[in-house]
Structures are given as C-alpha cells and as structure tokens.
C-alpha cells in the first residue's frame, strides 16, 4: 500500500507518512464520501439530489 498525503501541486512535493501516523485521507474515506465533499456540496446536498431524482446509493 502506498503511504503518502497529497496536499496540492506537483506529486513530487507530497510527503511520506510514517507507520505511526494516521492513514492518508485517500484511504480513510470511500469514493462516495470524496464525491460528496468535493463535487456535490456535502452530504446534505447529495441526499437532496437522491430524493429529487429518485435514486438510492448503497
């Protein structure tokens, strides 16, 4: 498993995490959580869209 934390900018400027540090954000959340936070405006906005368009995610 890769252990790094990407902040922004060039990937070469990322830093490695030690074994004692908490896992990188990329491994703490699933895809739905990332989409909710980054693209959809948060969990509440995502849930409103689910109701509006009549679909459910698992």
N, CA, C and O atoms as a Tripos MOL2 file, in Angstrom:
@<TRIPOS>MOLECULE
protein
  232   231    58     0     0
PROTEIN
NO_CHARGES

@<TRIPOS>ATOM
      1 N           0.8420   -1.1730    0.0000 N.3       1 UNK1
      2 CA          0.0000    0.0000    0.0000 C.3       1 UNK1
      3 C           0.8910    1.2410    0.0000 C.2       1 UNK1
      4 O           1.9160    1.2860    0.6800 O.2       1 UNK1
      5 N           0.4890    2.2300   -0.7610 N.am      2 UNK2
      6 CA          1.2150    3.4950   -0.7950 C.3       2 UNK2
      7 C           0.8280    4.3230    0.4200 C.2       2 UNK2
      8 O          -0.3390    4.3640    0.8080 O.2       2 UNK2
      9 N           1.8010    4.9710    1.0070 N.am      3 UNK3
     10 CA          1.5330    5.8030    2.1820 C.3       3 UNK3
     11 C           2.0490    7.2040    1.9080 C.2       3 UNK3
     12 O           3.2310    7.4890    2.0970 O.2       3 UNK3
     13 N           1.1530    8.0760    1.4620 N.am      4 UNK4
     14 CA          1.5180    9.4650    1.2360 C.3       4 UNK4
     15 C           0.2950   10.3330    1.4580 C.2       4 UNK4
     16 O          -0.8350    9.8450    1.4690 O.2       4 UNK4
     17 N           0.5250   11.5950    1.6310 N.am      5 UNK5
     18 CA         -0.5700   12.5570    1.7730 C.3       5 UNK5
     19 C          -0.3980   13.6030    0.6920 C.2       5 UNK5
     20 O           0.5890   14.3400    0.6770 O.2       5 UNK5
     21 N          -1.3630   13.6660   -0.2140 N.am      6 UNK6
     22 CA         -1.3130   14.6480   -1.2930 C.3       6 UNK6
     23 C          -2.0250   15.9070   -0.8320 C.2       6 UNK6
     24 O          -3.1870   15.8420   -0.4300 O.2       6 UNK6
     25 N          -1.3620   17.0390   -0.8790 N.am      7 UNK7
     26 CA         -1.9610   18.3100   -0.4850 C.3       7 UNK7
     27 C          -2.3970   19.0730   -1.7280 C.2       7 UNK7
     28 O          -3.5930   19.2630   -1.9490 O.2       7 UNK7
     29 N          -1.4510   19.5090   -2.5320 N.am      8 UNK8
     30 CA         -1.7340   20.1750   -3.7990 C.3       8 UNK8
     31 C          -0.4200   20.3520   -4.5420 C.2       8 UNK8
     32 O           0.6540   20.1360   -3.9810 O.2       8 UNK8
     33 N          -0.5120   20.7410   -5.7940 N.am      9 UNK9
     34 CA          0.6990   20.9500   -6.5790 C.3       9 UNK9
     35 C           1.2450   19.6520   -7.1360 C.2       9 UNK9
     36 O           0.5170   18.6730   -7.2980 O.2       9 UNK9
     37 N           2.5320   19.6560   -7.4250 N.am     10 UNK10
     38 CA          3.1800   18.5010   -8.0400 C.3      10 UNK10
     39 C           3.2250   17.3240   -7.0680 C.2      10 UNK10
     40 O           3.4770   17.5030   -5.8770 O.2      10 UNK10
     41 N           2.9800   16.1330   -7.5790 N.am     11 UNK11
     42 CA          3.0070   14.9350   -6.7530 C.3      11 UNK11
     43 C           4.3840   14.7230   -6.1290 C.2      11 UNK11
     44 O           4.4970   14.1300   -5.0560 O.2      11 UNK11
     45 N           5.4240   15.2060   -6.7970 N.am     12 UNK12
     46 CA          6.7770   15.0600   -6.2610 C.3      12 UNK12
     47 C           6.9340   15.7950   -4.9320 C.2      12 UNK12
     48 O           7.8370   15.4790   -4.1570 O.2      12 UNK12
     49 N           6.0710   16.7680   -4.6600 N.am     13 UNK13
     50 CA          6.1590   17.5410   -3.4190 C.3      13 UNK13
     51 C           5.3310   16.9420   -2.2850 C.2      13 UNK13
     52 O           5.2270   17.5480   -1.2190 O.2      13 UNK13
     53 N           4.7400   15.7670   -2.4930 N.am     14 UNK14
     54 CA          3.9960   15.0870   -1.4450 C.3      14 UNK14
     55 C           4.9810   14.5400   -0.4190 C.2      14 UNK14
     56 O           6.1820   14.4700   -0.6770 O.2      14 UNK14
     57 N           4.4710   14.1580    0.7310 N.am     15 UNK15
     58 CA          5.3620   13.6100    1.7500 C.3      15 UNK15
     59 C           4.8880   12.2350    2.1820 C.2      15 UNK15
     60 O           3.7000   11.9190    2.1120 O.2      15 UNK15
     61 N           5.8300   11.4260    2.6260 N.am     16 UNK16
     62 CA          5.5230   10.0730    3.0790 C.3      16 UNK16
     63 C           5.0330   10.1170    4.5180 C.2      16 UNK16
     64 O           5.4760   10.9500    5.3080 O.2      16 UNK16
     65 N           4.1250    9.2250    4.8510 N.am     17 UNK17
     66 CA          3.6350    9.1130    6.2160 C.3      17 UNK17
     67 C           4.4200    8.0330    6.9420 C.2      17 UNK17
     68 O           4.7380    6.9980    6.3550 O.2      17 UNK17
     69 N           4.7280    8.2580    8.1890 N.am     18 UNK18
     70 CA          5.3940    7.2250    8.9750 C.3      18 UNK18
     71 C           4.3560    6.1860    9.3860 C.2      18 UNK18
     72 O           3.1560    6.4240    9.2530 O.2      18 UNK18
     73 N           4.8030    5.0540    9.8770 N.am     19 UNK19
     74 CA          3.8930    3.9760   10.2790 C.3      19 UNK19
     75 C           2.9960    4.3980   11.4400 C.2      19 UNK19
     76 O           1.8890    3.8760   11.5770 O.2      19 UNK19
     77 N           3.4470    5.3280   12.2740 N.am     20 UNK20
     78 CA          2.6670    5.7590   13.4360 C.3      20 UNK20
     79 C           1.5570    6.7410   13.0760 C.2      20 UNK20
     80 O           0.5900    6.8790   13.8250 O.2      20 UNK20
     81 N           1.6810    7.4130   11.9590 N.am     21 UNK21
     82 CA          0.6880    8.4190   11.5830 C.3      21 UNK21
     83 C          -0.5910    7.7650   11.0840 C.2      21 UNK21
     84 O          -0.5940    6.6270   10.6160 O.2      21 UNK21
     85 N          -1.6630    8.5110   11.1980 N.am     22 UNK22
     86 CA         -2.9570    8.0690   10.7060 C.3      22 UNK22
     87 C          -2.8880    7.8940    9.1880 C.2      22 UNK22
     88 O          -2.1500    8.6230    8.5250 O.2      22 UNK22
     89 N          -3.6400    6.9420    8.6220 N.am     23 UNK23
     90 CA         -3.6100    6.7520    7.1620 C.3      23 UNK23
     91 C          -3.9950    8.0220    6.4110 C.2      23 UNK23
     92 O          -4.7480    8.8540    6.9180 O.2      23 UNK23
     93 N          -3.4820    8.1550    5.2250 N.am     24 UNK24
     94 CA         -3.7670    9.3180    4.3820 C.3      24 UNK24
     95 C          -5.2630    9.4150    4.1110 C.2      24 UNK24
     96 O          -5.9730    8.4100    4.1400 O.2      24 UNK24
     97 N          -5.7280   10.6100    3.8520 N.am     25 UNK25
     98 CA         -7.1520   10.8560    3.6060 C.3      25 UNK25
     99 C          -7.6720    9.9980    2.4510 C.2      25 UNK25
    100 O          -8.8440    9.6240    2.4430 O.2      25 UNK25
    101 N          -6.8250    9.6870    1.4890 N.am     26 UNK26
    102 CA         -7.2510    8.8680    0.3530 C.3      26 UNK26
    103 C          -7.6850    7.4790    0.7890 C.2      26 UNK26
    104 O          -8.4650    6.8290    0.0920 O.2      26 UNK26
    105 N          -7.1920    7.0090    1.9380 N.am     27 UNK27
    106 CA         -7.5310    5.6680    2.4170 C.3      27 UNK27
    107 C          -8.5380    5.6780    3.5610 C.2      27 UNK27
    108 O          -9.0180    4.6140    3.9510 O.2      27 UNK27
    109 N          -8.8700    6.8310    4.1070 N.am     28 UNK28
    110 CA         -9.8080    6.9140    5.2240 C.3      28 UNK28
    111 C         -11.2470    7.0140    4.7570 C.2      28 UNK28
    112 O         -12.1590    6.7060    5.5250 O.2      28 UNK28
    113 N         -11.4770    7.4270    3.5390 N.am     29 UNK29
    114 CA        -12.8330    7.6170    3.0410 C.3      29 UNK29
    115 C         -13.0350    6.8130    1.7660 C.2      29 UNK29
    116 O         -12.0920    6.5280    1.0280 O.2      29 UNK29
    117 N         -14.2800    6.4590    1.5320 N.am     30 UNK30
    118 CA        -14.6220    5.7840    0.2990 C.3      30 UNK30
    119 C         -14.8970    6.7860   -0.8140 C.2      30 UNK30
    120 O         -14.8450    7.9980   -0.6050 O.2      30 UNK30
    121 N         -15.1860    6.2710   -1.9760 N.am     31 UNK31
    122 CA        -15.4210    7.1150   -3.1470 C.3      31 UNK31
    123 C         -16.6290    8.0230   -2.9340 C.2      31 UNK31
    124 O         -16.5750    9.2050   -3.2730 O.2      31 UNK31
    125 N         -17.7160    7.4920   -2.3780 N.am     32 UNK32
    126 CA        -18.9190    8.3140   -2.1740 C.3      32 UNK32
    127 C         -18.6170    9.5040   -1.2670 C.2      32 UNK32
    128 O         -19.0940   10.6080   -1.5250 O.2      32 UNK32
    129 N         -17.8370    9.2980   -0.2150 N.am     33 UNK33
    130 CA        -17.5100   10.3910    0.6940 C.3      33 UNK33
    131 C         -16.6910   11.4670   -0.0100 C.2      33 UNK33
    132 O         -16.9260   12.6580    0.1960 O.2      33 UNK33
    133 N         -15.7310   11.0550   -0.8390 N.am     34 UNK34
    134 CA        -14.9430   12.0320   -1.5890 C.3      34 UNK34
    135 C         -15.8270   12.8130   -2.5620 C.2      34 UNK34
    136 O         -15.7130   14.0350   -2.6610 O.2      34 UNK34
    137 N         -16.7020   12.1190   -3.2760 N.am     35 UNK35
    138 CA        -17.5990   12.7790   -4.2290 C.3      35 UNK35
    139 C         -18.5130   13.7520   -3.4980 C.2      35 UNK35
    140 O         -18.7180   14.8760   -3.9550 O.2      35 UNK35
    141 N         -19.0610   13.3240   -2.3670 N.am     36 UNK36
    142 CA        -19.9410   14.2050   -1.5800 C.3      36 UNK36
    143 C         -19.2320   15.4880   -1.1990 C.2      36 UNK36
    144 O         -19.7830   16.5760   -1.3690 O.2      36 UNK36
    145 N         -18.0220   15.3750   -0.6890 N.am     37 UNK37
    146 CA        -17.3040   16.5500   -0.2080 C.3      37 UNK37
    147 C         -16.8110   17.4460   -1.3370 C.2      37 UNK37
    148 O         -16.9040   18.6700   -1.2450 O.2      37 UNK37
    149 N         -16.2900   16.8450   -2.3960 N.am     38 UNK38
    150 CA        -15.6200   17.6280   -3.4350 C.3      38 UNK38
    151 C         -16.5850   18.1190   -4.5090 C.2      38 UNK38
    152 O         -16.5420   19.2900   -4.8860 O.2      38 UNK38
    153 N         -17.4480   17.2470   -5.0030 N.am     39 UNK39
    154 CA        -18.2700   17.5860   -6.1610 C.3      39 UNK39
    155 C         -19.7080   17.9650   -5.8350 C.2      39 UNK39
    156 O         -20.2980   18.7960   -6.5250 O.2      39 UNK39
    157 N         -20.2710   17.3760   -4.8080 N.am     40 UNK40
    158 CA        -21.7080   17.5080   -4.5850 C.3      40 UNK40
    159 C         -22.1070   18.5690   -3.5780 C.2      40 UNK40
    160 O         -23.2980   18.8500   -3.4450 O.2      40 UNK40
    161 N         -21.1730   19.1700   -2.8680 N.am     41 UNK41
    162 CA        -21.5290   20.1960   -1.8920 C.3      41 UNK41
    163 C         -21.8070   19.6660   -0.5030 C.2      41 UNK41
    164 O         -22.4490   20.3480    0.2960 O.2      41 UNK41
    165 N         -21.3480   18.4880   -0.2000 N.am     42 UNK42
    166 CA        -21.5370   17.9060    1.1320 C.3      42 UNK42
    167 C         -22.6230   16.8510    1.1440 C.2      42 UNK42
    168 O         -23.3660   16.6840    0.1760 O.2      42 UNK42
    169 N         -22.7020   16.1420    2.2590 N.am     43 UNK43
    170 CA        -23.6340   15.0210    2.3830 C.3      43 UNK43
    171 C         -25.0970   15.4550    2.2700 C.2      43 UNK43
    172 O         -25.9000   14.7690    1.6380 O.2      43 UNK43
    173 N         -25.4390   16.5730    2.8710 N.am     44 UNK44
    174 CA        -26.8280   17.0520    2.8190 C.3      44 UNK44
    175 C         -27.2640   17.3420    1.3780 C.2      44 UNK44
    176 O         -28.3660   16.9690    0.9770 O.2      44 UNK44
    177 N         -26.4100   17.9970    0.6110 N.am     45 UNK45
    178 CA        -26.7340   18.2960   -0.7910 C.3      45 UNK45
    179 C         -26.8650   17.0110   -1.6040 C.2      45 UNK45
    180 O         -27.7290   16.9110   -2.4750 O.2      45 UNK45
    181 N         -26.0150   16.0350   -1.3220 N.am     46 UNK46
    182 CA        -26.0720   14.7560   -2.0290 C.3      46 UNK46
    183 C         -27.3980   14.0490   -1.7280 C.2      46 UNK46
    184 O         -28.0340   13.5060   -2.6320 O.2      46 UNK46
    185 N         -27.8120   14.0580   -0.4510 N.am     47 UNK47
    186 CA        -29.0770   13.4170   -0.0750 C.3      47 UNK47
    187 C         -30.2750   14.1080   -0.7290 C.2      47 UNK47
    188 O         -31.2280   13.4380   -1.1270 O.2      47 UNK47
    189 N         -30.2380   15.4300   -0.8420 N.am     48 UNK48
    190 CA        -31.3190   16.1580   -1.5170 C.3      48 UNK48
    191 C         -31.4150   15.7490   -2.9820 C.2      48 UNK48
    192 O         -32.5160   15.6010   -3.5110 O.2      48 UNK48
    193 N         -30.2840   15.5660   -3.6360 N.am     49 UNK49
    194 CA        -30.2970   15.1300   -5.0440 C.3      49 UNK49
    195 C         -30.8400   13.7140   -5.1650 C.2      49 UNK49
    196 O         -31.5680   13.4070   -6.1100 O.2      49 UNK49
    197 N         -30.4890   12.8410   -4.2070 N.am     50 UNK50
    198 CA        -31.0350   11.4800   -4.2300 C.3      50 UNK50
    199 C         -32.5610   11.5250   -4.2050 C.2      50 UNK50
    200 O         -33.2180   10.8240   -4.9740 O.2      50 UNK50
    201 N         -33.1220   12.3480   -3.3200 N.am     51 UNK51
    202 CA        -34.5820   12.4620   -3.2110 C.3      51 UNK51
    203 C         -35.1800   13.1040   -4.4600 C.2      51 UNK51
    204 O         -36.1970   12.6400   -4.9750 O.2      51 UNK51
    205 N         -34.5530   14.1620   -4.9370 N.am     52 UNK52
    206 CA        -35.0680   14.8950   -6.0960 C.3      52 UNK52
    207 C         -35.1480   14.0100   -7.3320 C.2      52 UNK52
    208 O         -36.1440   14.0410   -8.0550 O.2      52 UNK52
    209 N         -34.1040   13.2210   -7.5790 N.am     53 UNK53
    210 CA        -34.0480   12.4090   -8.7950 C.3      53 UNK53
    211 C         -34.4990   10.9680   -8.5750 C.2      53 UNK53
    212 O         -34.5290   10.1800   -9.5210 O.2      53 UNK53
    213 N         -34.8500   10.6150   -7.3390 N.am     54 UNK54
    214 CA        -35.4180    9.3020   -7.0610 C.3      54 UNK54
    215 C         -34.4640    8.1390   -7.1960 C.2      54 UNK54
    216 O         -34.8500    7.0820   -7.6960 O.2      54 UNK54
    217 N         -33.2420    8.3020   -6.7680 N.am     55 UNK55
    218 CA        -32.3180    7.1770   -6.7920 C.3      55 UNK55
    219 C         -31.6850    6.9980   -5.4230 C.2      55 UNK55
    220 O         -31.6040    7.9360   -4.6300 O.2      55 UNK55
    221 N         -31.2380    5.7760   -5.1620 N.am     56 UNK56
    222 CA        -30.5730    5.4550   -3.8980 C.3      56 UNK56
    223 C         -29.2130    4.8520   -4.2010 C.2      56 UNK56
    224 O         -29.0510    4.0810   -5.1470 O.2      56 UNK56
    225 N         -28.2530    5.2150   -3.3880 N.am     57 UNK57
    226 CA        -26.9300    4.6050   -3.4970 C.3      57 UNK57
    227 C         -26.7090    3.7440   -2.2760 C.2      57 UNK57
    228 O         -27.3340    3.9490   -1.2360 O.2      57 UNK57
    229 N         -25.8290    2.7940   -2.4040 N.am     58 UNK58
    230 CA        -25.5420    1.9170   -1.2620 C.3      58 UNK58
    231 C         -24.1530    2.1340   -0.7580 C.2      58 UNK58
    232 O         -23.7360    1.4830    0.2000 O.2      58 UNK58
@<TRIPOS>BOND
     1     1     2 1
     2     2     3 1
     3     3     4 2
     4     3     5 am
     5     5     6 1
     6     6     7 1
     7     7     8 2
     8     7     9 am
     9     9    10 1
    10    10    11 1
    11    11    12 2
    12    11    13 am
    13    13    14 1
    14    14    15 1
    15    15    16 2
    16    15    17 am
    17    17    18 1
    18    18    19 1
    19    19    20 2
    20    19    21 am
    21    21    22 1
    22    22    23 1
    23    23    24 2
    24    23    25 am
    25    25    26 1
    26    26    27 1
    27    27    28 2
    28    27    29 am
    29    29    30 1
    30    30    31 1
    31    31    32 2
    32    31    33 am
    33    33    34 1
    34    34    35 1
    35    35    36 2
    36    35    37 am
    37    37    38 1
    38    38    39 1
    39    39    40 2
    40    39    41 am
    41    41    42 1
    42    42    43 1
    43    43    44 2
    44    43    45 am
    45    45    46 1
    46    46    47 1
    47    47    48 2
    48    47    49 am
    49    49    50 1
    50    50    51 1
    51    51    52 2
    52    51    53 am
    53    53    54 1
    54    54    55 1
    55    55    56 2
    56    55    57 am
    57    57    58 1
    58    58    59 1
    59    59    60 2
    60    59    61 am
    61    61    62 1
    62    62    63 1
    63    63    64 2
    64    63    65 am
    65    65    66 1
    66    66    67 1
    67    67    68 2
    68    67    69 am
    69    69    70 1
    70    70    71 1
    71    71    72 2
    72    71    73 am
    73    73    74 1
    74    74    75 1
    75    75    76 2
    76    75    77 am
    77    77    78 1
    78    78    79 1
    79    79    80 2
    80    79    81 am
    81    81    82 1
    82    82    83 1
    83    83    84 2
    84    83    85 am
    85    85    86 1
    86    86    87 1
    87    87    88 2
    88    87    89 am
    89    89    90 1
    90    90    91 1
    91    91    92 2
    92    91    93 am
    93    93    94 1
    94    94    95 1
    95    95    96 2
    96    95    97 am
    97    97    98 1
    98    98    99 1
    99    99   100 2
   100    99   101 am
   101   101   102 1
   102   102   103 1
   103   103   104 2
   104   103   105 am
   105   105   106 1
   106   106   107 1
   107   107   108 2
   108   107   109 am
   109   109   110 1
   110   110   111 1
   111   111   112 2
   112   111   113 am
   113   113   114 1
   114   114   115 1
   115   115   116 2
   116   115   117 am
   117   117   118 1
   118   118   119 1
   119   119   120 2
   120   119   121 am
   121   121   122 1
   122   122   123 1
   123   123   124 2
   124   123   125 am
   125   125   126 1
   126   126   127 1
   127   127   128 2
   128   127   129 am
   129   129   130 1
   130   130   131 1
   131   131   132 2
   132   131   133 am
   133   133   134 1
   134   134   135 1
   135   135   136 2
   136   135   137 am
   137   137   138 1
   138   138   139 1
   139   139   140 2
   140   139   141 am
   141   141   142 1
   142   142   143 1
   143   143   144 2
   144   143   145 am
   145   145   146 1
   146   146   147 1
   147   147   148 2
   148   147   149 am
   149   149   150 1
   150   150   151 1
   151   151   152 2
   152   151   153 am
   153   153   154 1
   154   154   155 1
   155   155   156 2
   156   155   157 am
   157   157   158 1
   158   158   159 1
   159   159   160 2
   160   159   161 am
   161   161   162 1
   162   162   163 1
   163   163   164 2
   164   163   165 am
   165   165   166 1
   166   166   167 1
   167   167   168 2
   168   167   169 am
   169   169   170 1
   170   170   171 1
   171   171   172 2
   172   171   173 am
   173   173   174 1
   174   174   175 1
   175   175   176 2
   176   175   177 am
   177   177   178 1
   178   178   179 1
   179   179   180 2
   180   179   181 am
   181   181   182 1
   182   182   183 1
   183   183   184 2
   184   183   185 am
   185   185   186 1
   186   186   187 1
   187   187   188 2
   188   187   189 am
   189   189   190 1
   190   190   191 1
   191   191   192 2
   192   191   193 am
   193   193   194 1
   194   194   195 1
   195   195   196 2
   196   195   197 am
   197   197   198 1
   198   198   199 1
   199   199   200 2
   200   199   201 am
   201   201   202 1
   202   202   203 1
   203   203   204 2
   204   203   205 am
   205   205   206 1
   206   206   207 1
   207   207   208 2
   208   207   209 am
   209   209   210 1
   210   210   211 1
   211   211   212 2
   212   211   213 am
   213   213   214 1
   214   214   215 1
   215   215   216 2
   216   215   217 am
   217   217   218 1
   218   218   219 1
   219   219   220 2
   220   219   221 am
   221   221   222 1
   222   222   223 1
   223   223   224 2
   224   223   225 am
   225   225   226 1
   226   226   227 1
   227   227   228 2
   228   227   229 am
   229   229   230 1
   230   230   231 1
   231   231   232 2
@<TRIPOS>SUBSTRUCTURE
     1 UNK1         2 RESIDUE 1 A UNK
     2 UNK2         6 RESIDUE 1 A UNK
     3 UNK3        10 RESIDUE 1 A UNK
     4 UNK4        14 RESIDUE 1 A UNK
     5 UNK5        18 RESIDUE 1 A UNK
     6 UNK6        22 RESIDUE 1 A UNK
     7 UNK7        26 RESIDUE 1 A UNK
     8 UNK8        30 RESIDUE 1 A UNK
     9 UNK9        34 RESIDUE 1 A UNK
    10 UNK10       38 RESIDUE 1 A UNK
    11 UNK11       42 RESIDUE 1 A UNK
    12 UNK12       46 RESIDUE 1 A UNK
    13 UNK13       50 RESIDUE 1 A UNK
    14 UNK14       54 RESIDUE 1 A UNK
    15 UNK15       58 RESIDUE 1 A UNK
    16 UNK16       62 RESIDUE 1 A UNK
    17 UNK17       66 RESIDUE 1 A UNK
    18 UNK18       70 RESIDUE 1 A UNK
    19 UNK19       74 RESIDUE 1 A UNK
    20 UNK20       78 RESIDUE 1 A UNK
    21 UNK21       82 RESIDUE 1 A UNK
    22 UNK22       86 RESIDUE 1 A UNK
    23 UNK23       90 RESIDUE 1 A UNK
    24 UNK24       94 RESIDUE 1 A UNK
    25 UNK25       98 RESIDUE 1 A UNK
    26 UNK26      102 RESIDUE 1 A UNK
    27 UNK27      106 RESIDUE 1 A UNK
    28 UNK28      110 RESIDUE 1 A UNK
    29 UNK29      114 RESIDUE 1 A UNK
    30 UNK30      118 RESIDUE 1 A UNK
    31 UNK31      122 RESIDUE 1 A UNK
    32 UNK32      126 RESIDUE 1 A UNK
    33 UNK33      130 RESIDUE 1 A UNK
    34 UNK34      134 RESIDUE 1 A UNK
    35 UNK35      138 RESIDUE 1 A UNK
    36 UNK36      142 RESIDUE 1 A UNK
    37 UNK37      146 RESIDUE 1 A UNK
    38 UNK38      150 RESIDUE 1 A UNK
    39 UNK39      154 RESIDUE 1 A UNK
    40 UNK40      158 RESIDUE 1 A UNK
    41 UNK41      162 RESIDUE 1 A UNK
    42 UNK42      166 RESIDUE 1 A UNK
    43 UNK43      170 RESIDUE 1 A UNK
    44 UNK44      174 RESIDUE 1 A UNK
    45 UNK45      178 RESIDUE 1 A UNK
    46 UNK46      182 RESIDUE 1 A UNK
    47 UNK47      186 RESIDUE 1 A UNK
    48 UNK48      190 RESIDUE 1 A UNK
    49 UNK49      194 RESIDUE 1 A UNK
    50 UNK50      198 RESIDUE 1 A UNK
    51 UNK51      202 RESIDUE 1 A UNK
    52 UNK52      206 RESIDUE 1 A UNK
    53 UNK53      210 RESIDUE 1 A UNK
    54 UNK54      214 RESIDUE 1 A UNK
    55 UNK55      218 RESIDUE 1 A UNK
    56 UNK56      222 RESIDUE 1 A UNK
    57 UNK57      226 RESIDUE 1 A UNK
    58 UNK58      230 RESIDUE 1 A UNK
